[in-house]
């Protein structure tokens, strides 16, 4: 079941990338819409990754040792 979900996500990603290329070459209107949605989703994922890594840098960069794992 998980494999089917991952294959579906992969198909969406590949299709979105194909629409981005096709829209750059003057494809139909629907391809430009899909390309814009694909690029917007990529920007959202990129910015969420930056925010997550900034949060990690702030929590570990304050000099208190960061990871907080006691001496088990």
Secondary structure, 3 states (H helix, E strand, C coil): CHHHHHHHHHHHHHHHHHHHHHHHCCCCHHHHHHHHHHHHHHHHHHHHHHHHHHHHHHHHCCCCCCCCCCCC
